[in-house]
Structures are given as C-alpha cells and as structure tokens.
C-alpha cells in the first residue's frame, strides 16, 4: 500500500474517535525536525515528503472531520 494511501486511511479513523488533525500536526512537527538532516529528493524516496503529506492531509481533512465526533 502506498504511503499516501495509508495516511488517508489513518484520517478515516476519525470514525473510531481519533482526532484527524493530529495526523497533520505529526507531519508538520516531523518536517520541522527533519529540516536539518539531508534527505533524498522525494522523487527518489519511497515515502512522500512531509510537505506533500501535510498538503494531502489538508485536502482530506474535510472528509475526515465529517465522520469525527470528539470524545466527551
């Protein structure tokens, strides 16, 4: 399964009560932490860049939030 598909599936776990915004926050923090390390270009990597993941999650969030009910 492609990494992006896994990210999308993870957002859909909103139906199980997971906060979908947490996934975005994770990739923002990961991107900030990895700026100091040298990484291959995304084209040569097996994983999307953190920036790509955040952009994709931003696009998927409305769908995930429709299913999300915050815990009481």
C-alpha positions in Angstrom: 0.0 0.0 0.0 1.4 3.4 -0.9 2.3 5.7 2.0 -0.2 8.3 0.9 -3.0 5.8 0.9 -2.0 4.8 4.5 -2.2 8.5 5.5 -5.6 8.8 4.0 -6.8 5.6 5.7 -5.5 6.9 9.0 -7.6 10.1 8.7 -10.7 7.9 8.2 -10.1 6.5 11.7 -12.0 9.6 12.8 -15.0 7.3 12.7 -13.3 5.4 15.6 -12.8 8.6 17.6 -9.2 9.5 16.7 -8.7 13.3 16.2 -7.9 13.7 12.4 -6.0 16.9 13.0 -3.4 15.0 15.0 -2.1 13.4 11.8 -1.4 16.8 10.2 0.3 18.1 13.4 2.5 15.0 13.4 3.8 15.6 9.9 4.3 19.3 10.5 6.5 18.6 13.5 8.3 15.8 11.7 9.0 18.1 8.8 10.4 20.8 11.2 12.6 18.2 12.9 13.9 16.7 9.6 15.0 20.0 8.0 18.5 19.7 9.5 19.0 16.2 8.0 19.9 15.5 4.4 17.2 13.5 2.6 17.0 12.3 -1.0 14.6 14.2 -3.3 11.0 13.0 -2.9 11.2 11.5 -6.4 13.9 9.1 -5.3 12.3 8.3 -1.9 9.9 5.5 -1.1 7.9 8.0 1.1 6.3 11.3 0.3 7.9 14.4 1.8 6.4 15.8 5.0 5.3 18.9 2.9 3.4 16.6 0.5 1.8 14.7 3.3 0.6 17.9 5.0 -0.8 19.2 1.7 -2.6 15.9 1.1 -4.0 15.7 4.7 -5.2 19.3 4.4 -7.2 18.2 1.3 -8.6 15.1 3.1 -9.4 16.8 6.4 -12.9 17.9 5.5 -13.9 14.3 4.7 -12.4 13.0 7.9 -14.0 15.8 10.0 -17.5 14.9 8.7 -17.0 11.5 10.4 -15.3 12.7 13.6 -17.2 13.1 16.9 -14.9 14.5 19.6 -14.9 12.5 22.8 -16.9 13.9 25.7 
